[in-house]
Amino acid sequence: MGFVGFVSRSVSAYKLDSPWSWFICFCSTLCMILTIGFSFSLGVLFPVLMEAFHESRERTACVASIVIGVCYASGPFTGAFLNKYGIRISTIIGCLLSSSALAMGSFVDYKNIFLLYVTFSLPFAVGASFIYVSSTVIASLYFEKRRSVALGLITGGQGLGTMILGPALQALQVSVDWRNTFRLFAIALFVLSFTGLLLRQGSTPTCENKDSRKLRFNFKLLKKPSVLIRIILPLFFSFSRMVPYVHLVEHCHDLGIPAEKSSILYLFLGVFASVGRLGGGFLCNLKFMNAGLLFQVATFVMGASTMIMPIANSYGPLVVYAIVFSLSDGAMVTTFIIDLLNSVQESKRASVFGFAMLGLMADQSGNYTGAFLVAGGVGIISCVVPSFLLCLEKDSTVECKIESIEEAKEANEDFSKGCEDKLKISNARRTKYHERELIVLLTARESDV
């Protein structure tokens, strides 16, 4: 208690955009690397797990599909939990839950891949969701002037994790097996959970007392079409963007490319995804730049590159695809989150069935051409959807103005009625006062007589 109390007092007072803020940003990035980055690097283990469990592509793809899908789908719950208990407890729970999931998953029997879903995929996904939501709030809580840049760095943890963990997972599973690899990452996440003690307890600068933090969902936001579109939008672009991370190594295997070379593609995905996220953060920090428009451009490039990827039948063109895709993917994620934070509360939803369905398609057709075409097409569709927000936001602006005018009129009417009532009361009091004066005067005259 003494150490925790000392840490709490030390971090309770801080300045925004200070060196301490950047240190917290660094710790948050580490958490993102070992959770979200690990989730996006699971594709390296895809052929290994498929061979070890003797399962089909779609069932093996569900290991990563559930992790990333449930991670986004549980966002409203983890956000409500964070609102009540703060980022410190949420970060610690996220690290411990992910660590436990890795440890339990490493002991699953080879005969039952469904047990791997329950022991590893589901709990790891919820733990990663805690980390993801907490990290987004940290950028808003510790930064003001450099908030977009900090958000780009924190969300860049996914790209850095893919860059580092992609080749690392390939090397570790060859040398120590995938089970011991899971156990090593479980230990790392357990140690990293102690960094949660460095965070302040509140979830927002104005929510420090217990009465203001309640575990509840704000369903009123769903009544607004512009908010509803932003909540549903990740359903489309997550369907598209997850496919390369899960199926790229197996696609390279079908082309006869060795696993050692195909795992290097994750290095390119990670490096340029980080560059894209940082670049998106810097661009959104400019006053004349529109985050929503940048999101549409990045999403279109991501979808188009995925659609034409099947024509890349050698290693060189696949490297070019990895660079273009990861740059646009990184910029897309950062600009989407910034646009979301600038418009409404953060809400995240994604499809849990996305690339698991594409794994089924690959099994039926014998290759990944159809899977990448569908994924790219959905990505292009998702870049068109935000265009409807322009009309909706104009309508909502007019509605807000009308409502404000009506409220002002009602307030003026209430004020006028109040003034009239006060005037009536004042006149009544004056009348009574004059009546009393008249009675006193008449009484005085009668006494004189």
N, C-alpha and C positions, 0 to 999 in steps of 0.2 A: 504493500500500500504506500510505503514511503517513497519508493522509486516512481510509482505511477503518479502519485500526487506531485512529486517534483517535476516530472515531465509535463503534467497538466498545467502547472503554474508557468512553466517555461514557454509553452507554446500558446498560452492564452492571449498573450499580448504580442502582436506582430504587425509589421507594416506590409501593405500590398506591394507587389513587384519588388520585394526585397531579396537579398541573397538567401534568406531562410525560405522564401517562397520558391526559389529555383531549386533548392535542395529537396523540398517536398515534391516538386515536379519530377526530379530525378528518381526519388523513391517510388513515386506513382508509375513512372515509366518502366521501372524494373518489374513491378507487379504486372503491368500489362504485357511485358515480354514473356513472362513465365506462365501466363494464363491465356490471354488472347493470342499471343504469338505462337504458343504451343498448340492451340486449337487449329490455327491455320497451317501448321507444319505437320499435322497428323497424316496428310497425304503421302508423306515419305514412308510411313509405316503401312500404307494401304496394301501393297503387294505382300508384305511380310505377314500381316494379319490374315489376309485372304488365304495364303498358303498354310499358315499355322492352324487356322480353324477349319480349313477345307470348306469354305463357304463361297457363295456366289458374290458377284460384284455389288448388287444392290444391298444385300445384308451387311457386307463388310463396310460399304459406304455409310451405312446408318450409324456406325461408331462415331464418325466425324460429323455426320449430318445432325444427329441429336445434340451433340455438344454445341455447335454454332447456332442451330435453330432454337433450342431451348434457352440458350444464353440471351438471345434477343427477345424471345417470347416472354421470359420471366422479368423483363425490364420493369413493367408497372409494379410488380410485387416488391422487387428489390428497391425500387425508388421510394415506395411507400414505407418500407422498413427503414431506409436511410433517413427519411423525413422525421421519423420518430426517435431513432436511436443515434443518428449522426454518422459521419464518415469514419470515425475511428473504429467503432464496433463493426461497421459494415466491412471495412477493409480487412480487419482481423478475421472475421467469419469467412470472408471470401477466400483468403489464403489458406485457412485451416480446412475448409470444406474441399477445396481443390487438392490440397495435399492428401487428405484422407481418401479422396476418390482415386488418385493415382496409386496409393498404397493398396487399396482394396482391389483395384483392377489388375494389379500385377499378380494376384493369386488366383485369378479365374481359370477354371479348367478349360482345356482346349476343346472339349466336346460341346460347350454351350456358349455361343457368342451372345445370346440374349442376356445372359448373366453379366456380360461385359457392359451391355447397355445400362443395366440397373446399377451396378457397382461403380462404374467409371463415368460413362457418358452423362447421365442425368445429374449426379452430384457435382461433377466437374463443371458442367454447364451453369448450374446455379451459382457456384462459387465464382466462376468467371464473370457472371452477370453482376454480382456484388462489386467486383473489382472495376468493371467497365463503368457502371453508374457512379461509383465513388470517385473514380478518376476524372470523369467529366465535371462533377461538382467541385472537385479540387481546383480545376482551372478557373471556375467562377468565383471561388471563395478566397483564393490567394492572389489573384491577379485582377487588374483593372485595365491599365494601359496596354499591357502585352498579353491580354487574355487569349487572343486568336493564335499568337505564336506559341504560348504555353499549351494550348489545346492541340496544336499541330504536333508538338513534341510528345505529349502524353499519348495521343492516339497513334503517333508514329511508333509506339511500342509494339504494335502488331507487325509493322514492317520490319523493325529491327529484330523482333523475335523470329520472324520468318527467315530473315537473312542469316541470323546466327544459328537458330535451332534446326533449320532444314538440313544443312550439311552435318551438324552435330548429331542429330538423331540418326542419320544414315551411318555415321562412324560408330556411334555407341551401340546401335542394334547389331552391327557386325561383330563388334568386339565383346560386348557383355550381354547380348540378347535384349529384346524389347522389354522383358519383365524387369530386369535390373535397371534399365533406362527409366522406366516409370518410377522405380523406388528412389533413384537419384534425384529426380525432379520433385518427388514428394518431400524429400529432406530439404531441398532448396526452398520450396514454398513454405515449409514450416518455419525455417529460419527467417524468411522474409516477412512473416506475419508480425514479427516484433516491430517492424517499421511503422505499423499502425499506431503504436503508442506515441509516435511523434506528431500525429495529426491532432488538430483541435476537435472537440467533441461535436460542435454544432454542425448542422447541415447547410445552413445559410447564415449570413450575418445577422439576420433578424429573428432567427429561430433558436435562441439559446435556452429558453425556459421550457419546462416540461409541458406546460399547458398549451403552448403554441404548436407542439409537434404531436400529431395524431396519426395513427396508422390507418389511413383511409385513401381511397381512390377518388380522383376528381372526374366523375363521369359527365359533368356538365360540359367539359371540353369537347366531348364527342358530338354534341349538338351543333357545333360549328363546322360547316363543310370544309373550310380551309384547314382546320386542325385535323379533321378526320382523314383528309387526303395525305397529310404529312405522316400520320400514324400508319396508314396502309402502304405508303410508298416503299418502305424497306422490304415489303413482301415481294416486290418486283425486282429491285436491283440486287437484293441478297440472293435471289434465285439465280441471277446471272453471275455475280461476282465470286460465288463460292466454288463454282465448277473447276476452274484451273487449280485451285489450291488442293482440291480433293483428288481429281482424276488426272492431273498432268503427268505424274510419274508412271501411272499405269498406261497412259496413252503413249508415252515414250517407250515403254516396254513393248507395246504392240508394234512400234516402228523399229524395234531392234536396237534401241539406244540403251547402253548399260546404265544400271541404277546409280553408279557413282557420278556419271555425267548428268543424268536427269535430276539428281538432288542438287546439283550446282544451280539449276534453274531457280530454285528457291532462294539462292543467294541474290540473283538478279531481282526476283520478285520483292524480296525484303528491302534491298538497297533503294530501289527506285520507288517503292511504295512509301518509304520514309521521306524521300525527296519530294514526292508528290504531296504528302501530308504537310510537310514544313512549308512547301511552296504555296499550298492552298491557304495555310494560316497567315503567311506574310501578305498574300494578295488580298485576303479578306480584311486585313488590318488597314488597308488603304481606304480612304474615305469615299473615293469615287467608284469602288468596286462593289458589284452586286453578288452576294454569296449564292443566291438562287440561280442566277444565270451561269455562274461558274460550275455549279452542280450539274446543270443540264448539259453543258459542253463536255464535261468530264465523263458523264454517264454515257453520252452518245459515242465517244471515242472508245470507251471500255466495251460497249456492246458490239460496235462495228469490228473492233479488233478480234473479239472472240468469234464472231461469225466467219471471218476470213481465215482464222487460225488453222482449220483442217487442211488448207492447201500447203501448209508448212510441213513438209514430209522429211525434213532433215534437221540437224541440231542447230545450225546457224539461224534459219528463219524462226525457230522456236525461241532462241535468245532474243531476237528482235521483238517477237510477240510478248515475251515476258517483260521486256522493258516498257513497251507502249502500254500494255495492260496495267502494270503496276503503277506507273506514273498517273494514269487516269483514275485508277482505283483509289490511290492515296488522296488525290485531290478531291475526288467525289465524297469520300467519307468525311474529311475535314469540313468541306463546304456545307454538306448536309447538316452536320451537327451544329455548326455556327448559325446557319439559317434557322434551324430549329430553336436554338437558344435565343436567337434574336426575336423570334415571332411568338412562341408560346413556351409552355413548360416542356421539358424533355420527355418525349414518349418514344418508345422503341418497340417495334414489332417486326418479326421476320418469319419466314416460312420454315417449319421444321421438316417439310417433305421435299424441299427444293432439289438438292443434288442427289438425294436418295432415289428420287424418281428418275433422274438422269442416269444413275447407275443401272436401273432396271432397263432403260432404253438402250444402254450400251450392251447389256447382255442379250437383248433381243436382236439387235442389228449386227453384233459382232465387232463393232468399232465405236469410236466416240465422235464421229462426224456429226450425226444427228443431235447428239447431246450438246455439242458446242454451238451448233446452228440455233437450236432452241434457246439456249442460254443467252447468246448474243442478241437474238430477236427480242427477248424479254427485256434485256438491258436497254435496247433502243426505245422500246415502248415506255419504259420507266422515265426516260429523259423527256418525253412529251407530256407526261402527266402534270408536272409542275406548271405548265403553261396555263392550265385551268385556274391555278391559284391567283393569277393576275386579275381575272374577271371576278373571282369570288372575293378577293381582298378589296376590290373597288366597291363591290356591293356591300361588303361588310362595313367599309368605311362610311358609305352613305347611311347605312342602317344605324351605325353608331352616332353619326351626326344627328339623324332624325330623333333617335332616342334621347340624345343629350338636349336637343331643342325642346322636346316634349317634357323632359324632366325639368328644364329651366322654366317652362311655362307653368307647370304644376307648382314648382317652387314659388314662382311669382304670385300665382293665384292664392297659394297658402299664405304667403306673406301679406297679400292684400286683405285676405279674410282676417288674418290675425290683427292687422292694423285697424280694420273696421271694428272688430270685436273690442280691441283696446279702446278705440274712440268711444264706442257705445258705453263701455264701462266707465270711462272717464267722464262722459256727459252725465251718466246716471249719478256718479258720485258728486259732481258739481250740483246737480239738481237737488240731491238730498242735502248737500251743504247749504245751499241757498234756502231751502225749506226750513232747515234748522235755524238759520240766521233770522228768518222771518218770524218763526215761532218765538225765538228769544226776544226779538224787538217788540212783538205784540204783548208778550208777557210783561216786559219792562214798562210799556205804556200803561197797561192795565194796573200795574202796581203803583205807578205815579198818580193815576186817577184815584 
